[in-house]
């Protein structure tokens, strides 16, 4: 059955499960994704004329820029890669190295497609693995049974016990393939896709089939090993590569973080540094404009890849990017600073809400952690004030505040004692009464 294509409203609803606020940014990326589906339904001639409308997200750290792009790729199951633009200002990175962004995207696409294909064949692979493990266990069971039951009966018993997990920790001896030596690659000219794989060369010069050895493993380990081997046999690797290249070309999402750091800073006066930054912009420009990049799997066109760039733009402005690059990002969205109400929602509402995380962590040690509504409001208020009065860290400030607030509880939690702890407004006020700067919260900020 064909997978359902989400509408923009449905995409935003999925993003809302993890990200609070930022409705304009969510709408922009949802429209961009839906337009891909719309484009796919057009004639080939018209389809080739329509390119993605790339997006720049502007906003301080911790307001959701990266999370929007990351969650978006998961929602639509698109190949996704995140790269910091400043990486290419480091010593040793010049010119065409920016093409590594696209090669990384292809690798991500191959992993994505291979995972999907593996899930498809896992039921059949599991059935094969069960039969093989039952054959491994049969001699031991026959010996224990003393000839009372037929092989068919014993196999049926073993299969039932295996599926129930009763045999998971039983030790068996099985043949496993020796792990192939690590591949050494020499890449004299990646522009032409040149990559000499010495691992393959030496493999072909080896002595016949891959060596196997006997190894003692648990039944669960044996099952996992056989399932992986059987799934690998059933997957057409050439088909995976072709589909992955197509998915990367047509559905790929590249997230360029810290793009403001490669914008020229006219006020800074450091001309040499600005030349370097402009050079990185000009290196990135071809892949954003549309070009062909050679990878070890084949050539890939970047014309239809969606690029989402992001930056705080505290010092530089969007207008400080070179005009050609600006023109390739027609959609510009400014993300909102988080309010006190936003912090309350971040603490409680998302599927991965911060308070849910701490409750789960302490639950491991038998501690039931509860937060009263007024306490949650007070935590949000403290985080908001700290962002206003010092460096704005967005939602990351909540982690700093909570880590400080729960420091003693996290330290004293005893996994031998079950207890319930209620965090009240009075508790929050008592522990966060003084200025958080005086309490050196900076040490909790990464």
N, C-alpha and C positions, 0 to 999 in steps of 0.2 A: 504494500500500500504506500502511495506517495506521501512524503512527509508534508505536514501542513505548513504553509508559508504564513508567517505572522504578519499581521497588519501593523502599521505604525503605533496604533493605540495598544496593541498587544505587546509590542516590543517595549514600549514605555512601562507598561504594567509589570513586565518581567524585571526591568531595571529598577522599578520602585521597590522590589522585594529586597534589594541590597543597598540602594543609594537613596538618601533622603534629599528632597528638594531638587534643584537644578533642572526644572522642567524644560526650559528653553534648550539646554544642551541635549537633554534626552530626546526631545522632539527632533532636533537637527540630525542626530545620528540615526534615529528611527526612520526618518524620511529618506536619508541617504541609503539605508539598507533596503527599504521597500522599493526605491527607484531601481535597484539592481534587479529585483524580481520583475518589475515592470519592463525593464529593458530586455530581459531574457525572452519576453513574449513578443518582441517586435521582429520584423524581418531582418535578415542578416545585414542587408545594406544599411538600414537605419540604425541597427544595433551598433555597428562599427563607428557610427558618428557620435554616439552618446557616451561620454566619459563621466566618471564619478565626480561629484562636487565635493572636493576635499574640504576639510574643516579644521579651523584653529580654535582651540579652547583656551581662553584666557582666565586666569584666576590664581589666587595664592595656593600654597601647598595645603594639602589635606582637605580640599573641598570636593573632591571626587573626579578629577580629570582622568587620571589613570584608571580608576575603577570603572568609569563609564565605558571606556574603550575595551577593557579586559572582559567585563561582563557582556558587552555587546557581542564580542566574538564568540563567547560561549553560548549565548542565546541563539544565534543563527548558525552555530557550528561552522564557523569560518576559520581558515588558517589565519593565525594572528602572531605578530611579533612586535615586541616593544624594544626600542633602542633609544638611548640618550644621545642627542645630537652632539653633545660635548665630547663624546667618545672620539670623534674624528678631528678634534683639535689637539689630541694628545700626540706626543712625539712618536713617530713611526707610522702614523696614518696619513697617507697622501692619496690624492686622486681617486683612482677607481676602487679603492677599498670600501667606499660607500656601497658598492654593489654587494658586499657581504650581507647587507640588510635583506636583499632579495633572496640570496642563497639561504639565509636563515629562515625566511618565509617558506621557501620550498621544503626545507627539512621539516618545519612545523606542519606543513600540509601533508607530507608523507606520513608523519606520525599519526595525524588525524585520520587519514584514510585507512591506514593499516589497522588502527584501533577499531574503526568501524567494521572492516572486513573480518577482523578477528572475532568480534562479537557475533557476526553472522554465522561463522563456522564453529563457534565454541560448543553449541549443543551436540553436533556430530562428533567433534573432537573429544568431548567429554565421554560420550558413549564408547568410543574406541578406547579411551584411557581406562574406563571402568572395566572393560573386558580384559585388557592387558594386565591390570592390577589383580583382578580376580584370578587370572592364570598364574600370577606370581604367588598368590596366597594359597592356591589350591593344594599343593603338596603338603604344606604345614597343616592345613585343615584335615586332609585325608589321614595324615598320621595321627592327629588328635582324635579323629572320629573312630579309628580302628576298623574301617570297612563296613560300618553300619548303614551308611547312606550312599546313594549313587553320586557320581560326579555332578550330574545335573542338579541334584538336590543341594549338594554342597555349594555349587556355584550360585544357585539362587539365594541361599542363606548369606553367602559372602557379599553378593551384590546388594542385598537389602541392608546389611550392617554397614557396608561401605557408604551407601547413600545417606544413612542416618548419622554418619560421622563417628561410629563406634570404633572404627579401626584406624582413625587418623594418626595415632601415636605409635602404632605397631611398626617395628623395624623390619624392612625387607631389603633384599639385595637385588639390585637391578643394573643393567648395562647402561652407561651414559656415555655420550660422545665427549671426547676431549675438547675443551674450549679452543676455538681457533685463535692463533696468535693475533695480537693487535696489528691492525693495518698501518703501514707507514705510507704516507702520501707525500709526493713531491709535486708541488704546483708551480711549474715554471711559467705558465701563461694561462691564468684562469680566464682571461678575456676570450680565449679560444676554447675554453672548457678543458684545457690540458691538465690532466691529473694522472700521474703514474702511480698505480696501486701495486706496490711491491708485495703486499700481502697476497694478492691474487697471483702474481707471477710465481712466487715461491710455492704457493699452494698447488699450482699446475705442475711444478717440478717435483712435487712430493711423491711419496710411494703409495699411490692408489687411494682407496677410500679413507675417510676420516677415521682415526683410531678410536676405539671404544675401550672403556675399562669398567670393571664392576665396582659398585659403590653401595654402601649401606645407607639407606635413607628411611624416613618415616613414610607411611602410606600417603599422607597428605602431600609430602614433597614429591613422591613418585607421581601422584596424580597431576600435580601442577606441571611437572617436567614433561610428562607425556602429552598433556593437553596443549602445551606450548609447541611441542614438536609437531603434533598432528595438525594443529591450526596453521603452522608455517607451511606444511606440505600442501594444504588445501587452498592457500592464497596464491593467486597469480601475481607475482611481483611486478611483471611488466605492466599489468593492468593497474596496479597500485600506483606506479610511477606516472603513467599517462593521466590517470584521474587526478592525482595530486598536482601535477603541473597545471592541468586545466582549472582545478579549484583555486590554486594560488593566483592564477591569472585573472579569473573571473570573480572570485569571492574573497581574495586576500585582503587583510586589514593590517596596515603598518601604522604603529603608534610612535610618532617622533616626539619624545619628551624633551623638555628643557630647550625648546627651539629658540627661546628668548636669549639663551646664553651664546648663541652664534650670531645674534643681531649686532650690528655696529652700534657702538656707544659714543655718539658724537660728543657727549658731555665729558667723557672720560679722558679724551685727549691722547690715548695710547694708540697711535696710528698703526704701529706694527701689529698689535694685537687685533685691531679691526680688520686689517688686510687678511690675517689668518682666518678670522671669522667669516669674512666675505668669501674666502676661498672655499670653506666648507659648504656654504650656501650654494655656491656654483657647482660644487661636486654633487650635492644632493639633487640639484635642479633637474638633471636629465632623467633620473628614475621617477621623479614626480611628474615631469612633463610627458613621459612615455618613451621608453627605449627597450632594447632587447639585451637581456643579461644572460650570459652563458653560465650554466651550472653543470655539475657532474652528471646530472640526470637529463640534461638537454636545455635548449634555449627557452626563455620565458619572457613574454612581453609584459611591461609594467603599465601599459596604457589604462587598464581597467581596474587596477588595484586601488583601494580606498586608503588615502593617507589622512590620518587624524593627528594633527600636531597640537602641542600644548606647552604653555609656559606661564610663568607668573607675570612677566613683563613689569617688574618693579622699577628697574632702571631704564632698560630699553623699552621701545614701543613697537607695536606690530609694524608701524610705518618704517621702522629702521631696518627691516628685512629688505633685501634687494627687490626691486619692483617685479622682476620676472617670477620670483618665488611667491611673492604676495599674490600675484595673479593666479597662481595655481591653487590657492586656498581661498576660494570665493566666499565661503561661509565662515563668518567670524562670530563666535559666541562668547560672551563674557559671563562667567559663572559667578553666582552670588556668594558673598561672605555668609558664613553660617551664623544663624541667630541662636539665642538661648532656647527657643522652641525647637529649632532644628536639632540641637544637642539632646534634648529630651527624647526626641523621636529616634535619633541615632542610637541612644542607649537602650532602647526598648523594642523598636518596631521591626527592623530588618531581620531576615532569616539568620544572619550572622551578627546580630546585635551584640554590642560590647559587653553588656551585663550578662547575656546568655553565655558568652565565652568564659567569663570569670566564674559563673555558677557551675559550668561544666568542669572547669579545672579543679575547683575545690571539691566538687562532688566525688572526684577520684579518691580524695582523702576522707570521705565520709562526712563532709561538711555541707549542710544545707544552708545556702546563702540567700537571703531575701532582702530586697530593697523596698522601703516604703516610698510611696509616690512623692512625698515632700522631700525625702532624701535625694531622690533622683533629680528633682527640680533644683535642689541646692548644688548638686554636683555639676549640673548643666550651667548654672549661674556662675559658679567659680571658674569653669573652663572658659566661658564666654568673656568674663572680666579679664582673665589672664591673656586671652588673645587680643583684647582691646588695648591692654596696658603694656604689653610687650610684643615679642615677635608673634605674628599670626600663624599658628600651626594648623589651623582648621580642626578637623576631627581628631587629628593626632594628639591634640592637647588633652582629649578625654583619657587617652591611655596613660599620659603622664599623671593626671590628677588621680585616676583610679589606682594606679600602681602605688602612689604615695599613700592614698587613703587606706588601702588594703594591705599595706606592707606587713604589719604585725600579724594579721590574720593569715596571710600567705606563708609567713615564716613559722607560725606556731601550729598550723594545721597538723593534726596527728591522725594517721590512717588507722590507728587502733581504737579510735574513739569516734562514735557518731554523735554529732551535735548540730544544733541549729543556731544560726547567727542572723539577727535582724539588724540591718543598717537603717538607722533612723536619722531624721534631720539633725537631732541633737548630736549624734555620733559624728556626722559630717562636719558640723560647725566646730565641734571640739577638736577634731583632727586637722581641720583646714582653716582655723581661726586666723592665724597669722598670715602675712603675705606669703604666697607660694614661692615668690622669688627668694625670700629669706630662707625658705626650706630647701633651696637648691634643687628645684624640680628639673633643672637642665640635665642632670645626670641620667634621667629616665628617657630623654629624648634622643632618638636615633636620627 
